[in-house]
Amino acid sequence: MFIHLGGEKIIRAAELVAIFDLSIEKSSKISKQFISYALKDKKVEVIGEEESKSLVVTQSKVYYSPISSMTLKKRAHQLLTN
């Protein structure tokens, strides 16, 4: 099963670790640290040219997605319940 993250980016549902609203990046010291390490390791990808709304963490990368975290969570939930 696959989840569409926006633009032309699709990931395998099995790789998904977490989906966060982008506001967590500003409100949490730990998430800021996590993102800075991912940036240093070149494991961050911004999807599309639209404003990012969510942060998607997979086993190998962190994605900035233009799709809201609620929409992505619904997509992931639908895959898990089918």
C-alpha positions as CSV (number, residue, x, y, z in Angstrom):
1,M,0.0,0.0,0.0
2,F,1.1,3.5,-0.7
3,I,0.4,7.0,0.6
4,H,0.4,10.1,-1.6
5,L,2.2,13.0,0.2
6,G,1.6,15.7,-2.4
7,G,3.2,16.6,-5.7
8,E,4.5,13.5,-7.3
9,K,5.7,11.9,-4.0
10,I,4.4,8.6,-2.9
11,I,5.8,6.4,-0.1
12,R,5.1,2.9,1.0
13,A,2.8,2.8,4.0
14,A,5.1,0.4,5.7
15,E,7.9,3.0,5.8
16,L,5.7,5.6,7.6
17,V,6.8,6.4,11.2
18,A,4.8,9.5,12.0
19,I,2.8,12.4,10.7
20,F,2.9,15.8,12.4
21,D,1.4,19.2,11.9
22,L,4.1,21.6,11.0
23,S,3.5,23.7,14.1
24,I,5.4,21.0,16.1
25,E,8.6,22.2,14.5
26,K,8.3,25.5,16.2
27,S,6.9,24.4,19.6
28,S,9.1,21.5,20.5
29,K,12.8,21.7,21.3
30,I,13.2,18.0,20.5
31,S,11.6,18.2,17.1
32,K,13.8,21.2,16.2
33,Q,16.8,19.1,17.1
34,F,15.5,16.1,15.2
35,I,15.0,18.3,12.0
36,S,18.5,19.8,12.3
37,Y,20.1,16.4,12.5
38,A,18.0,15.2,9.5
39,L,19.1,18.4,7.6
40,K,22.7,17.7,8.4
41,D,22.4,14.2,7.1
42,K,20.6,15.4,4.0
43,K,17.5,13.3,4.8
44,V,15.0,16.1,4.4
45,E,12.9,16.6,1.3
46,V,10.4,19.4,0.6
47,I,7.6,18.3,-1.7
48,G,6.3,20.7,-4.3
49,E,6.5,24.5,-4.3
50,E,3.4,25.1,-2.1
51,E,3.6,26.1,1.5
52,S,4.3,23.0,3.7
53,K,1.6,22.1,6.2
54,S,2.9,18.8,7.7
55,L,6.0,16.9,8.5
56,V,6.1,13.2,7.5
57,V,8.7,11.0,9.1
58,T,9.7,7.7,7.4
59,Q,12.3,5.2,8.2
60,S,14.8,6.9,5.8
61,K,13.7,10.5,5.3
62,V,11.7,13.5,6.6
63,Y,9.3,15.1,4.2
64,Y,7.7,18.6,4.3
65,S,4.3,18.0,2.7
66,P,1.8,20.6,1.3
67,I,-1.0,18.4,2.5
68,S,-2.4,18.9,6.0
69,S,-1.5,16.4,8.7
70,M,-5.2,15.5,9.2
71,T,-5.7,14.6,5.5
72,L,-2.5,12.4,5.5
73,K,-3.6,10.7,8.8
74,K,-7.0,9.9,7.2
75,R,-5.3,8.4,4.2
76,A,-3.0,6.3,6.3
77,H,-5.9,5.2,8.6
78,Q,-7.9,4.1,5.5
79,L,-5.1,2.0,4.3
80,L,-4.7,0.3,7.7
81,T,-8.4,-0.4,8.1
82,N,-8.9,-1.9,4.6
